[in-house]
Amino acid sequence: MPSKPIAASAFAGATGEPCAYPDIRDPRVMVAIPRERRAAIATLWAFAERLTRLLIDAREPLIGQIKLAWWRDMAAMLARDPEGLPKGEPLLAELTATWAGQGELDTLVDAAEAMLRAEDAADCRTAAADFGARLFALSGGDADGGRRWGLLWGASVQTGAREARELLAAAHNCAPPPRSIFAANRALLMLDRWAGAIARNDGERRWRSEGLLLLRLGLIGR
């Protein structure tokens, strides 16, 4: 069962708590997103953060599945009938403003549920990589570019140190995607390479070298 993140990032999400994985809303990464897409992408990643927090906070798988089912229904309604969405939920309001009429958000919920229901290490690896792939695809990139990031994300929602280490090792051993698949989305290249650097250091954060990596990638893309 997911519990507390195993590491912390300099970027704090909407919850005010640090994230254990690279987040596109980090200002050093967000600057690489076209201005007209920033609101939609930020809201998408806020949605991913909400699903992640749900996994981390889940005490009983059944309760977690019920909450995920609600978000799956909301994603479906957002695509076909955004005016019918419940009022009063700030994230739903943001999603309505930026994602109304668009589908596929429910696939991210499916991947989160697969992570919740994973029964062994292989299931965890598959679900984590799939979550990253779907999030990167929704962010306008190639799904293959998100798998290494997803493995690091998966490590952050594990309860046990052994399970987290296994996913960190999988992220470390995952071959970096070719730079060519990020040709139209430098922000996702930054996230993948950032995730790879964290995995190589077994989850230990090295703030200065990570910052220099992002600066180099942001300026020259390598």
Secondary structure as a PSIPRED ss2 file (coil, helix, strand):
# PSIPRED VFORMAT (PSIPRED V4.0)

   1 M C   1.000  0.000  0.000
   2 P C   1.000  0.000  0.000
   3 S C   1.000  0.000  0.000
   4 K C   1.000  0.000  0.000
   5 P C   1.000  0.000  0.000
   6 I C   1.000  0.000  0.000
   7 A C   1.000  0.000  0.000
   8 A C   1.000  0.000  0.000
   9 S C   1.000  0.000  0.000
  10 A C   1.000  0.000  0.000
  11 F C   1.000  0.000  0.000
  12 A E   0.000  0.000  1.000
  13 G C   1.000  0.000  0.000
  14 A C   1.000  0.000  0.000
  15 T C   1.000  0.000  0.000
  16 G C   1.000  0.000  0.000
  17 E C   1.000  0.000  0.000
  18 P E   0.000  0.000  1.000
  19 C C   1.000  0.000  0.000
  20 A C   1.000  0.000  0.000
  21 Y C   1.000  0.000  0.000
  22 P C   1.000  0.000  0.000
  23 D C   1.000  0.000  0.000
  24 I C   1.000  0.000  0.000
  25 R C   1.000  0.000  0.000
  26 D C   1.000  0.000  0.000
  27 P H   0.000  1.000  0.000
  28 R H   0.000  1.000  0.000
  29 V H   0.000  1.000  0.000
  30 M H   0.000  1.000  0.000
  31 V C   1.000  0.000  0.000
  32 A C   1.000  0.000  0.000
  33 I C   1.000  0.000  0.000
  34 P C   1.000  0.000  0.000
  35 R H   0.000  1.000  0.000
  36 E H   0.000  1.000  0.000
  37 R H   0.000  1.000  0.000
  38 R H   0.000  1.000  0.000
  39 A H   0.000  1.000  0.000
  40 A H   0.000  1.000  0.000
  41 I H   0.000  1.000  0.000
  42 A H   0.000  1.000  0.000
  43 T H   0.000  1.000  0.000
  44 L H   0.000  1.000  0.000
  45 W H   0.000  1.000  0.000
  46 A H   0.000  1.000  0.000
  47 F H   0.000  1.000  0.000
  48 A H   0.000  1.000  0.000
  49 E H   0.000  1.000  0.000
  50 R H   0.000  1.000  0.000
  51 L H   0.000  1.000  0.000
  52 T H   0.000  1.000  0.000
  53 R H   0.000  1.000  0.000
  54 L H   0.000  1.000  0.000
  55 L H   0.000  1.000  0.000
  56 I H   0.000  1.000  0.000
  57 D H   0.000  1.000  0.000
  58 A C   1.000  0.000  0.000
  59 R C   1.000  0.000  0.000
  60 E C   1.000  0.000  0.000
  61 P H   0.000  1.000  0.000
  62 L H   0.000  1.000  0.000
  63 I H   0.000  1.000  0.000
  64 G H   0.000  1.000  0.000
  65 Q H   0.000  1.000  0.000
  66 I H   0.000  1.000  0.000
  67 K H   0.000  1.000  0.000
  68 L H   0.000  1.000  0.000
  69 A H   0.000  1.000  0.000
  70 W H   0.000  1.000  0.000
  71 W H   0.000  1.000  0.000
  72 R H   0.000  1.000  0.000
  73 D H   0.000  1.000  0.000
  74 M H   0.000  1.000  0.000
  75 A H   0.000  1.000  0.000
  76 A H   0.000  1.000  0.000
  77 M H   0.000  1.000  0.000
  78 L H   0.000  1.000  0.000
  79 A H   0.000  1.000  0.000
  80 R H   0.000  1.000  0.000
  81 D C   1.000  0.000  0.000
  82 P H   0.000  1.000  0.000
  83 E H   0.000  1.000  0.000
  84 G H   0.000  1.000  0.000
  85 L C   1.000  0.000  0.000
  86 P C   1.000  0.000  0.000
  87 K C   1.000  0.000  0.000
  88 G C   1.000  0.000  0.000
  89 E C   1.000  0.000  0.000
  90 P H   0.000  1.000  0.000
  91 L H   0.000  1.000  0.000
  92 L H   0.000  1.000  0.000
  93 A H   0.000  1.000  0.000
  94 E H   0.000  1.000  0.000
  95 L H   0.000  1.000  0.000
  96 T H   0.000  1.000  0.000
  97 A H   0.000  1.000  0.000
  98 T H   0.000  1.000  0.000
  99 W H   0.000  1.000  0.000
 100 A C   1.000  0.000  0.000
 101 G C   1.000  0.000  0.000
 102 Q C   1.000  0.000  0.000
 103 G C   1.000  0.000  0.000
 104 E C   1.000  0.000  0.000
 105 L H   0.000  1.000  0.000
 106 D H   0.000  1.000  0.000
 107 T H   0.000  1.000  0.000
 108 L H   0.000  1.000  0.000
 109 V H   0.000  1.000  0.000
 110 D H   0.000  1.000  0.000
 111 A H   0.000  1.000  0.000
 112 A H   0.000  1.000  0.000
 113 E H   0.000  1.000  0.000
 114 A H   0.000  1.000  0.000
 115 M H   0.000  1.000  0.000
 116 L H   0.000  1.000  0.000
 117 R H   0.000  1.000  0.000
 118 A C   1.000  0.000  0.000
 119 E C   1.000  0.000  0.000
 120 D C   1.000  0.000  0.000
 121 A H   0.000  1.000  0.000
 122 A H   0.000  1.000  0.000
 123 D H   0.000  1.000  0.000
 124 C H   0.000  1.000  0.000
 125 R H   0.000  1.000  0.000
 126 T H   0.000  1.000  0.000
 127 A H   0.000  1.000  0.000
 128 A H   0.000  1.000  0.000
 129 A H   0.000  1.000  0.000
 130 D H   0.000  1.000  0.000
 131 F H   0.000  1.000  0.000
 132 G H   0.000  1.000  0.000
 133 A H   0.000  1.000  0.000
 134 R H   0.000  1.000  0.000
 135 L H   0.000  1.000  0.000
 136 F H   0.000  1.000  0.000
 137 A H   0.000  1.000  0.000
 138 L H   0.000  1.000  0.000
 139 S C   1.000  0.000  0.000
 140 G C   1.000  0.000  0.000
 141 G C   1.000  0.000  0.000
 142 D C   1.000  0.000  0.000
 143 A H   0.000  1.000  0.000
 144 D H   0.000  1.000  0.000
 145 G H   0.000  1.000  0.000
 146 G H   0.000  1.000  0.000
 147 R H   0.000  1.000  0.000
 148 R H   0.000  1.000  0.000
 149 W H   0.000  1.000  0.000
 150 G H   0.000  1.000  0.000
 151 L H   0.000  1.000  0.000
 152 L H   0.000  1.000  0.000
 153 W H   0.000  1.000  0.000
 154 G H   0.000  1.000  0.000
 155 A H   0.000  1.000  0.000
 156 S H   0.000  1.000  0.000
 157 V C   1.000  0.000  0.000
 158 Q C   1.000  0.000  0.000
 159 T C   1.000  0.000  0.000
 160 G C   1.000  0.000  0.000
 161 A H   0.000  1.000  0.000
 162 R H   0.000  1.000  0.000
 163 E H   0.000  1.000  0.000
 164 A H   0.000  1.000  0.000
 165 R H   0.000  1.000  0.000
 166 E H   0.000  1.000  0.000
 167 L H   0.000  1.000  0.000
 168 L H   0.000  1.000  0.000
 169 A H   0.000  1.000  0.000
 170 A H   0.000  1.000  0.000
 171 A H   0.000  1.000  0.000
 172 H H   0.000  1.000  0.000
 173 N H   0.000  1.000  0.000
 174 C C   1.000  0.000  0.000
 175 A C   1.000  0.000  0.000
 176 P C   1.000  0.000  0.000
 177 P C   1.000  0.000  0.000
 178 P C   1.000  0.000  0.000
 179 R H   0.000  1.000  0.000
 180 S H   0.000  1.000  0.000
 181 I H   0.000  1.000  0.000
 182 F H   0.000  1.000  0.000
 183 A C   1.000  0.000  0.000
 184 A C   1.000  0.000  0.000
 185 N C   1.000  0.000  0.000
 186 R H   0.000  1.000  0.000
 187 A H   0.000  1.000  0.000
 188 L H   0.000  1.000  0.000
 189 L H   0.000  1.000  0.000
 190 M H   0.000  1.000  0.000
 191 L H   0.000  1.000  0.000
 192 D H   0.000  1.000  0.000
 193 R H   0.000  1.000  0.000
 194 W H   0.000  1.000  0.000
 195 A H   0.000  1.000  0.000
 196 G H   0.000  1.000  0.000
 197 A H   0.000  1.000  0.000
 198 I H   0.000  1.000  0.000
 199 A H   0.000  1.000  0.000
 200 R H   0.000  1.000  0.000
 201 N C   1.000  0.000  0.000
 202 D C   1.000  0.000  0.000
 203 G C   1.000  0.000  0.000
 204 E C   1.000  0.000  0.000
 205 R C   1.000  0.000  0.000
 206 R C   1.000  0.000  0.000
 207 W H   0.000  1.000  0.000
 208 R H   0.000  1.000  0.000
 209 S H   0.000  1.000  0.000
 210 E H   0.000  1.000  0.000
 211 G H   0.000  1.000  0.000
 212 L H   0.000  1.000  0.000
 213 L H   0.000  1.000  0.000
 214 L H   0.000  1.000  0.000
 215 L H   0.000  1.000  0.000
 216 R H   0.000  1.000  0.000
 217 L H   0.000  1.000  0.000
 218 G H   0.000  1.000  0.000
 219 L H   0.000  1.000  0.000
 220 I H   0.000  1.000  0.000
 221 G C   1.000  0.000  0.000
 222 R C   1.000  0.000  0.000
